[in-house]
Amino acid sequence: MAGAKRFTDLIIWQKARIWSKTIFWRAKKEPFCRDLKLVAQINDSSESVMANIAEGFGRGTQAQFVIFLGYVLGSLDETQSHLCAAYDREYLPRQEFGDLFQQGTEIRKMTISFVRSMVLAGSGARDFKKVKSWTDEVWETYERITGKPRPEFFQKLKNNQELVHDAGGSDRR
């Protein structure tokens, strides 16, 4: 991001634009163009790749940019899934499907490399915030309201071990 003054300077945005444009023009051909729902979905998701790169770039911090690059990866997957549907419905010949799918994979690799370059030590991404666990928030509230420290067992967890959150929202060591 340091060398780019505008999102249009970013190679990943340029490649995403070409990919989206290619998909758009291909979806206008018979028989693909008759599947209006798939055409709309594949055009929206492929355009979302380049739009999220642009929006993330414009947010002003590397941390926010990284978040939007995560959205890019989701839109890439969605577009590749729509390409699979187009191939399965025989709207795309094998070679064309393979080429478009591979272009998406190349944009994915570039995006991941770009993210890694921003989040590695010394990269300058200092805007990331650590999220407190629900348990720590509850105990901090308890301490603030009661004026008493949390029980010794929970002090040890706080000082010596980091809790990991599972998808269900509970904490585990």
ABEGO torsion letter per residue (X at the ends): XAABABAAABAAAAAAAAAAAAAAAAAABOAAAABAAAAAAAAAAAAAAAAAAAAAAAAGBAAAAAAAAAAAAAAAAAAAAAAAAAAAAGABBAAAAAAAAAAAAAAAAAAAAAAAAAABBGAGBAABBBBBBAAAAAAAAAAAAAGBBBBAAAAAAAAABBBBBBAAGBBBX
